[in-house]
Amino acid sequence: MKVSTEWLSDYVSLENVTAEELAEQITRAGIEIDEVEHRNHGISKVVVGYVKSKEKHPDADKLNVCVVDAGQGEDLQIVCGAKNVDAGQKVPVALVGAQLPGGLEIKKAKLRGVASQGMICSAKELGMNDKLLPKEQQEGIFVLEENAEIGTPITSVLGLDDKILDFDLTPNRSDCLSMRGAAYEVAAILGRDVKLPDPERELVEVADAASSHISVQISSPEHCSHYTARYITGVKIAPSPQWMQNRLMAAGVRPINNIVDITNYVMLEYGQPLHAFDADRLTGGAVDVRLAREGETLVTLDGQERKLEPHMLLITDGVKPVGLAGVMGGLDSEVTDSTVNILLESAKFDGGTIRKTSRQLGLRSEASQRFEKEVDPGAVIPALNRAASLIARYCAGTVHKGIVEAGAAQAEEKVIVLSFDKLNRFLGTELSMLEVKTIFGRLHFHAADTAQGILEVQVPTRRGDITKDVDLIEEIARLYGYDNIPTTAIEGPTTPGGYTKPQAIRREIRRLFTHGGWQEVISYSFTHPELAVLFPALTEGSVPVKLSMPMSEERSVLRTSMLPQLLDIAVHNANRKQYDLALFEVGNVFFSQEETLTVQPKELNVLSLLLCGSRGQKQWNHSPEKVDFFDLKGALETLFGDLGLEGAIRYVANQPAGYHPGRSASVYLINGGGEQVLIGTLGQVHPELQQERGLGDVYVAEILLQPLYDHADFDIRYQELPRFPASERDIAVVVDSAVEAGSLLESIREAAGELLQNVQVFDVFTGSKLGEGKKSVAISLVYRHNERTLTDEEVTAAHGGVVSALEQKFQAELRK
Amino acid sequence: MKEKLEALRQEAIAQLNDVADVQTLNDLRVKYLGKKGALTEVLRGMGALSAEERPLIGQVANDVRGAIEGLIESKQQAFQKAETEQRLQAEKVDVTLPGRKMTQGGTHPLNKVIQEIEEIFIGMGYHIAEGPEVETDYYNFEALNLPKNHPARDMQDTFYITEELLMRTQTSPVQIRTMERMEGKVPVKIICPGKVYRRDDDDATHSFQFYQIEGLVIGENIRMSDLKGTLLQFVQEMFGPNTQIRLRPSFFPFTEPSAEVDVTCARCGGSGCRVCKHTGWLEILGCGMVHPEVLRKGGYDPEVHSGFAFGMGPDRIAMLKYGIDDIRHFYGGDVAFLKQFARM
């Protein structure tokens, strides 16, 4: 809401406070004002002039030579190029030495040989906003009202001395969508009086009753609680007075004609939207407020045909729709230059109904904005009367006796009980009863202390946002000043804070990976439907959840895996020559089996990894090597070890979709019951997919975190350091290539028994010497007894068992 | 004989003094002190001496041997030292060449900020509460005093999935879920960090996906002054001990009274700069006393319990803290951007 300080000062004194100071005070009291707009964009020495005569320029067809009385003692000769300049007009004249917006200075000049002592200005040259000007003032010089006084500074005639406060209103403060509301707010802040117009006293009616010409009825009372109308005849359509136009423009509303301007003016004044119908275009003359019927249409003021739906509220003339209630009037009953008789409407429509219609039609008007937030039921009739009296005054209208109405104003003032003790307890303040009552007085809320420490506060209907005692507490607090509320510490027992186990594990993952050289990323949760299904292994059977109105196809479904996003990130980085990546992300993927959701999808916490490029940087003393599957697997092994799960994890060769079939695995966790639970996948991205994305070898993994939360073991138990020496034996066997190292190690552990303390593969190779389909695996074994030194015989016996087990199970040949 | 020995001493010392390499030194050692050396040669004549002379000459001979040995020893040490020095010279490295760095990754800047905030509140006795990103209309709006068709719903544009399911636009639903879980018990002291989503065209300061951290405290006598005290303590820990707060009345459907919180500009310390648009203040928090309707929806009686809530945007805080000019960097995964935050 743009609040003109010139207008505002009609209702509340703004003496001794600058617009900027006022803006700051209003902001500190709860309504943000970002900026004070000055309507004067740099005008000086521009005054009202009277064009006494106009002659054609002797040497230029398009120029006129005017003699202008600008109240300067002697007449000025001014050359003017505007088509519409004419003798007898009052016009803005920039005198010699005048400043115009944009730094233009007016000097004595000769135009095609004729001296010119100033300039006659257009509205644009005065820095006025084109869009807000009446059509006839948009081109040529600005023709002023006839009664403008010669020599008066133009800034005062056009309201250009005005400063505008732009109220950035929160949804609850719709009371300040009116000058009246703004006045009460400012008066409360400054502690000054409010004086408002008294429409009932101003209004003069003729004896002929309105009700003998028009009637109104409400067929949908749940959507409209009160509908009032006046009948005004014999209006003369003309521009509205300049002062009114100035105020409308200050508020950002374009002047149109006196009737429309008055309805807009009163809407700005009272916050109550009004509508004027051309009464002679209402076929039946009997207004009926009802819901639209299936298939009905209406051409609105903007010339568009609107298809109406049964939830939309209409104003009809008993025969056809003539307006979309509270949103926009119909074109057919619009006030035009030929309008003589009008039906003036002021009503209270239901906010939700108006909101639904305006949203659905994408039609938001000044009126709908106000109705949506519920207008003041107490302003319906005062606004109607105010507009009627202005129409009588400025449009020569005859106001017929009486208001024709249906429904009733629910305009009783609420009384809210406030405990004085609660107020101070709630805020942590020590306000006195007097201070509290003074603040209510400033707000024009009547407060009476009926019982000990109890206030009964009467809330004016304009403040529909105040319904509870806490709302009153807020009013007290904001006018007392939030800065004056003390700062205290919470009373009562202290509580220990902390992380839950999942939270602690996520932090540990972050610590572990960042310390290991991995960079954390955060990607978007929305993705393309085709990308969403690239890596389905962990969310098998899931249907990607669709947004009902996505912003684009690329971001139209919820991710079921983070790997497609990590691939996108790899591509983004590769395009910037950043090839060596070790990325991780911890986030949610969404799992649902429903095509159309009826319940929330499952949200699975996942750790995702992406590794590509080389290990370490190329440097004078280091030649980087390409990363491979085992860099990725090693990272996971470190993680599982860190969480105390080393022994509980199995890697099984597998071909999950999206992965290289020979270089991928599923990860299982063996839970307490000995069950294998799938918790993740890892491996190289399928080479076709790599190629499609223009990437080299990329390794990715994703791990479900819930099983880790459930099974992670934080219990560290000290183990006595070995007191007896270990015996180390190495063994190299030739086996079929298909034999997995994991199986060899498992057999070794089984065969060696308790003496085997550690076993490790230290070399694997293939070669023609070994024969087709064979590989050599070299394994080192460490034997130790905790209580004594092992004898050579014991070690040899255990080791012999290992060798024969391998020979038997895998037809392993011992290499010498 | 004594003269012979003295002459030998003179000769040996003269020769040893001129020695320049280890080989010559060893040769001289053999020449004078070896089994067939000059000294042995002279001493062979000892047998011809009288019993009185013998010990005297023996003494002289020992002196001569000692002198020669001493000189050889010191020469040898000098050579060794020189040799060591030469070797060390040869082993010199160019200390300006780069070393092998430990590999260091980095936490995402948003998580750095979130973790810092979490730690401060944990220190103040808070727990971290979490909830789903796909929410029901009830938890995201209705339970927060935002019934359907409420004009305040315009404040947030929502990604709907169905009429009843949506991407949460705030982490406040976690507050309701926490209240329900607490079943009316106090105190409640939580913060709720998480991703939220709003239909917004992306630009330098808007992202359809971003983070929020909200806090909720419910107790028997929680006052607005406690809210101010809590926020002051938080911002002083987060932004430095000289940071001040300024509350401005505002509106949120789920709090009453409500406030926007301005914090002393961390860049200029309040003197005014480009970041704070020369006001000295930055708006980074919203807060208020929990609305009685919200308490009721969460299972608390507003006549018995009161509470406060606050919320902030880690994206905005991170942008201010690090001077980042475009919010989209956070979600783009460009390592040239992310690595800048991979340190203390």
Interface residues (C-beta under 8 A of the other chain):
Chain A: T27 R28 A29 G30 E32 T170 P171 N172 R173 S174 G351 G352 R355 K356 E372 K373 R425 F426 L427 G428 T429 K468 V470 D471 I473 E474 A477 R478 Y482 D483 I485 P486 T487 T488 A489 I490 E491 G492 P493 T494 T495 P496 G497 G498 Y499 T500 Q503 R507 R510 F513 T514 H515 G516 G517 W518 Q519 E520 V521 I522 S523 Y524 S525 F526 V545 K546 L547 S548 M549 P550 M551 R555 L558 Q565 L566 D568 I569 H572 N573 R576 Q578 L581 A582 L583 F584 G587 N588 F590 T596 L597 T598 Q600 P601 E603 G616 Q619 W620 N621 H622
Chain B: L97 P98 R100 T103 Q104 G105 G106 T107 H108 L110 N111 Q115 E118 F121 I122 G123 M124 G125 Y126 H127 I128 E130 P132 E133 V134 E135 T136 N149 H150 P151 A152 D154 M155 F159 Y160 I161 T162 L165 M167 P187 K189 K195 Y197 R199 D201 F208 Q209 V217 G219 E220 N221 I222 R223 M224 S225 D226 K228 G229 T230 L232 Q233 R246 L247 R248 P249 S250 F251 P253 E256 P257 S258 A259 M289 H291 P292 S306 F330 Y331 G332 G333 D334 V335 A336 L338 K339 A342
